[in-house]
């Protein structure tokens, strides 16, 4: 997508959201069905994704790990955001790759050690870009990608969470 196309799509939306901020608040949803063998099938945009225990916690490796899925969501969001920001800044990217990796001490989720956190203790995102952009442009690109990536910011600033039984 070129800058003119991106602006043509986004400018009317931005104007609407400036005029009526309530229309900018949307609710995204995800649904799943509990399955056998300690799995949960999650509806994705085009298929069902069957998640289960990671082999490090007793899984058989045949189901997706939700921790991997979290990192995949981060990679997808960061990649799309970087692409949009690059387009807005006029930075041409010939080729690019995004990688996320996270450190997880499974003793926490297995209740082996109370001092071990349940969840990732660190996550790193790396971009490998083939571009002619200079160092200053790349620094701006990275800074704005971090700032506008929904998944990155959600992880950086924990949202209010709740659970219910219905």
VEXDOPA-617609 format. One record per atom (N, C-alpha, C, O): residue in one letter; x, y, z. Coordinates in steps of 0.05 Angstrom, whole numbers, plus 5000, padded with zeros to 4 digits. Example, Ala and Ser with C-alpha at 12.3 -4.5 7.8 and 13.67 -1.06 7.14 Angstrom:
2
a526448865156/a524649105156/a526449345156/a528549345169/s525749555142/s527349795143/s525850015157/s526850235161/
END
This chain:
166
x501749775000/x500050005000/x501850255000/x503850265015/x501150444984/x502650694983/x501550895002/x499250865012/x503051105008/x502251305027/x499551435020/x497851465038/x499151494995/x496551624987/x494251434992/x492051525001/x494551174987/x492450984992/x491850965022/x489550955031/x493950955038/x493650935067/x492251175078/x490451155095/x493051415069/x491751655078/x488851665070/x487151745085/x488251575045/x485551585036/x483651405053/x481351475057/x484751185062/x483151005079/x482951115108/x480851105120/x485251215119/x485251285147/x484251565153/x483151605175/x484651755135/x483852035142/x480852065149/x480252205168/x478951945134/x476151975142/x475651845169/x474051945185/x476951625175/x476651495201/x477751675223/x476451715244/x480151795219/x481351975239/x479452215244/x479152295267/x478352325223/x476552555226/x474052475242/x473252625260/x472952245236/x470652145251/x471252115280/x469752195297/x473551995286/x474351945314/x474952205329/x474552215353/x476052405315/x476452665327/x473852795334/x473452905356/x471852775316/x469252905319/x467552755340/x466052875354/x467752495340/x466152325357/x467852105370/x467851875360/x469352175391/x471251985403/x470051715411/x471351515411/x467451705418/x466151455426/x466151255404/x466151015409/x466051345379/x466051155356/x468751015352/x468950825337/x470851115366/x473450995364/x473850755383/x475750615380/x471950725401/x472150505421/x470750265409/x468350265405/x472350055404/x471349815392/x471849585411/x473649605428/x470349365409/x470849125425/x471548905407/x470048825389/x473948795411/x474848555396/x474248315413/x474148335438/x473648095401/x472947855415/x474447615406/x475347605383/x474747415423/x475847155417/x474146955431/x473247005454/x473646725419/x472046515431/x473546245428/x475046205409/x472946075446/x474145805445/x472345595457/x470445665471/x472845345450/x471345115460/x473344935474/x475344855462/x472744855499/x474444665513/x474244395499/x472044315490/x476544265498/x476644005484/x477943795501/x478843855524/x478143555490/x479443335505/x482443375506/x483643525491/x483643225525/x486543235527/x487643505536/x489943575528/x486143655551/x486943915561/x487544095537/x489844195534/x485544145520/x485844325497/x483544525497/x481544495511/x483944735481/x481844935476/x482045015447/x484145115439/x479944985432/x480045065404/x479045355402/x476845415412/x480645515390/x480045805388/x479445875359/x480745795340/x477246025356/x476446105329/x478246335320/x478546535334/x479646295297/x481246505286/x479846615262/x477646515255/x480946805248/x479646925225/x478846715204/x476846755190/x480446515200/x479946325178/x479846035186/x479245865169/x480445965211/x480545685218/x480345665249/x480245865263/x480145415258/x480245365286/x483145305294/x484445145280/x484045425315/x486745365325/x486445215351/x485145315370/x487644985352/x487444815376/x489844855394/x492144785387/x489344975417/x491545025436/x491544815458/x489444705466/x493844765468/x494144565490/x496644625506/x497844845503/x497344445523/x499644485540/x502244465524/x502444305505/x504144635531/x506844625519/x508144375529/x507644285551/x509844245512/x511244005522/x512744045548/x513143855563/x513744295554/x515144345579/x513244325603/x514144325626/x510644325598/x508644305620/x507044055618/x504944035632/x507843865601/x506443615599/x504843575574/x503543365571/x504943755555/x503543725530/x504943535511/x507343475515/x503443445491/x504643255472/x505843395447/x506943255430/x505743655446/x506943805424/x505243815399/x506043925378/x502843695400/x501043685376/x499243925375/x498043985354/x498944065397/x497144295398/x498844555400/x501144545409/x497644775393/x499045035395/x499345105424/x497745045441/x501545245430/x501945355457/x500945635457/x501645795440/x499345705477/x498245975479/x500446185483/x500046415475/x502646115495/x504846295498/x506046365470/x506646595465/x506346155453/x507146205426/x505146375411/x505946555396/x502646325416/x500546485403/x500646775411/x500146955395/x501346825436/x501647105445/x503947235430/x503647465421/x506147095428/x508447205413/x507747245384/x508647435371/x506247055373/x505447085345/x503647325341/x503847465321/x501847375360/x500247625358/x501947875360/x501448065346/x503947865376/x505748095379/x507348135352/x507548365343/x508247915341/x509747935315/x507848045293/x508648225278/x505447945292/x503548035272/x502948335275/x503048485255/x502348425299/x501748705305/x504148885300/x503849095287/x506448805309/x508848965306/x509548985276/x510449195267/x509248765261/x509848775233/x507948955217/x508849105200/x505448935223/x503449105210/x503949395217/x503849575200/x504449445243/x504849715252/x507349835240/x507350065230/x509549685239/x512049785228/x511549855198/x512550055188/x510149675184/x509649715156/x507949975151/x508550135133/x505950015168/x504350255165/x505950515172/x505650715158/x507550495193/x509150725201/x511250785179/x511651015172/x512450585168/x514450615147/x513050755123/x514250935110/x510650665116/x509150785094/x508651075100/x509051245082/x507751135124/x507151415132/x509651595131/x509551825124/x511951475138/x514451635138/x515851635111/x517851775108/x514751485092/x516051475065/x518551305065/x520251345048/x518751115084/x521050935085/x520450695068/x518450555074/x522050635048/x521650395031/x523050165044/x525450175050/x521549945048/x522749695059/x522549485037/x520449415028/x524949395028/x524949195006/x524148915017/x522848765004/x525148865041/x524548605054/x524648655084/x526348815093/x523048505099/x523148535128/x522248285142/x520548135131/x523248245165/x522448015182/x522148115210/x523648295219/x520347985225/x519948055253/x520147795269/x519247585261/x521547815292/x521747585309/x521247675338/x522247885347/x519747515352/x519347565381/x520147305396/x519547085388/x521447345418/x522147125436/x521747215464/x522147445471/x520847015480/x520247085508/x521246875527/x521346635520/x522146955550/x523246775570/x521046715590/x519746895602/x520546465595/x518346365612/x519446155630/x520645955621/x519146185656/x519845985676/x517445825682/x515645915696/x517245575671/x514845415673/x514345315702/x512145205707/x516245355719/x515745275747/x513445435759/x512045335777/x513045685749/x510845845759/x508145725753/x506445695771/x507645665728/x505045565720/x504545275729/x502245185731/x506745135735/x506444855746/x506344855776/x506244635788/x506345085789/x506245105818/x508544955831/x508144835852/x510944965819/x513244835830/x514745015849/x515844925869/x514745275842/x516245475859/x514545725861/x513945855840/x513845805885/x512246035889/x513546295880/x512246485872/x516246295880/x517746535872/x518046555842/x518946765832/x517346355827/x517446355798/x514946495787/x512746405794/x515246695770/x512846835760/x511246655741/x512446485727/x508646695741/x506946565721/x506746765698/x505546975701/x507946695676/x507946875653/x510846945644/x512746865657/x511047085622/x513647155612/x514947355630/x513747545640/x517547315635/x519047515650/x520447715632/x521147935641/x520847645607/x521947835588/x521147745559/x520947515553/x520647945543/x519947905515/x521648095498/x521848335505/x522747985477/x524448155459/x523248135431/x522547925421/x523148365418/x522148385390/x524448485373/x525648695380/x525048355351/x527248435333/x526248465305/x524648295296/x527048675291/x526348715263/x528948695247/x530948805254/x528748545225/x530948515206/x529948645180/x528348525166/x530948875174/x529949035151/x532049075130/x534349135135/x531149045105/x532749115082/x531649385072/x529549385058/x533049595078/x532049865071/x534450055068/x536650005078/x534050265054/x536050475050/x535850695071/x537350885070/x533950665089/x533450875110/x535950905127/x537350715133/x536451155135/x538651215153/x538051145182/x535851085189/x540151175198/x539951105227/x537751265241/x536251155257/x537651525235/x535651695248/x532851615240/x531051605257/x532451555214/x529751465205/x529051205218/x526751165226/x530951025220/x530450765232/x529750785262/x528050645272/x531150965275/x530551015304/x527651115307/x526251035325/x526851305290/x524151405290/x522151185284/x520051165297/x522751025264/x521050805256/x520550615280/x518350525285/x522750545293/x522550355316/x520950485339/x519250355351/x521550735345/x520150875367/x517150895361/x515550845379/x516350965337/x513550985330/x512150715328/x509750685334/x513650515320/x512450245319/x511850155348/x509650045352/x513650195366/x513150125394/x510750285404/x508950175418/x510650535398/x508550715408/x505750635398/x503750655413/x505550555373/x502950505361/x502150215357/x499950155347/x503850025366/x503149745364/x501349665388/x502149685411/x498849595381/x496849535402/x497749305421/x497549335445/x498849095410/x499648865426/x502048935443/x502148875467/x503949075432/x506349165447/x505549335470/x506349295493/x503849535465/x502949715486/x501249575507/x501349645530/x499649385499/x498049235518/x499849085537/x499249075561/x501948955526/x503748815543/x505349005561/x505948935584/x506149235550/x507749425565/x506149555587/x507249615609/x503549595583/x501749725602/x499449545607/x497349565593/x499649375626/x497649175631/x494849295633/x494449485648/x492949185618/x490249295619/x488849185644/x489748995657/x486549295650/x484849185672/x483748915662/x482648905640/x484148715678/x483248445670/x481148345690/x481148425714/x479348185680/x477348065699/x476447795687/x476747745663/x475547625704/x474347365696/x471647335709/x471147435730/x469947185695/x467247125706/x466446845698/x467546735679/x464546735712/x463246495704/x460446565695/x459046715710/x459546475672/x456846545663/x455246295659/x452846305651/
END
